[in-house]
Amino acid sequence: MEIENTTKIKGEILLGIIFALELYALPVQFYLLLKGSEFTFFSAAVRFFSFFTILTNTIVFFCTALLLFGGKCRLNSFFRKCTTITAITVYILIVGMVFNLLLRQLIDLKGHHLIVSEIFHTVVPVLFFFYWLFFVSPEKISFKVILFWLVYPIIYIIYTLFHGILTNFYPYPFIDVTKLGMKTALSNGFFVLIAFVILSIILISISKIRTR
């Protein structure tokens, strides 16, 4: 019992760290977007949530908030499920992998821009993965759930392409239709979805192994 309580406390401390990081980084990033720009609050919010990074870190923020403070509400029960946390782990790891493998060398960030970027793309993905690996009770998850997990990135890609056609704004260069063309942008989006599937298979397999 004492070991279980110690493990629970460590898990909550890790969740608290992730929550605090997101509580700092998300508002600061929004402020940096508004600062010195011609965006209205509404247009800035649309631009802000056009980034998969922001959407996914927001999901992580709400997940950690509910796990820490949600009590017995139904939404908290949903976010406590191993399947739910595993899906979120896949999403946030993709955020980190895509940025660090494809985008890091393309941008030169300084000051608060650099700090929040590292939080979003490196620190939070690593910490949330550690939380999933060491503090979430493993379950035998069916590989079929990957189809449901893909709904989020598929909707995001479709929205981004349509939004880009209307506004000529694409949040990531690998899906910039104006520079790459629709065929290449769709191909790149497809490869990102393949990465989602591969990472999902890996994490589900780890969860299955841990249940044995």
Buried (B, 14 or more C-beta within 10 A) or exposed (E): EEEEEEEEEEBBEBBEBBBEBBEBBBEBBBEBBBEEEEBEEEBBBBBBEBBBBBBBBBBBBBBBBBBBEBEEEEEBEEBBBBBBBBBBBBBBBBBBBBBEEBBBEEEEEEEBBEBBBBBBBBBBBEBBBBBBBEBBEBBEBEEEBBEEBBEBBEEBBEEBBEBBEEEEBBBBBBBBBEEBEEEBBBBBBEEBBEBBBEBBEEBBEBBBEEEE
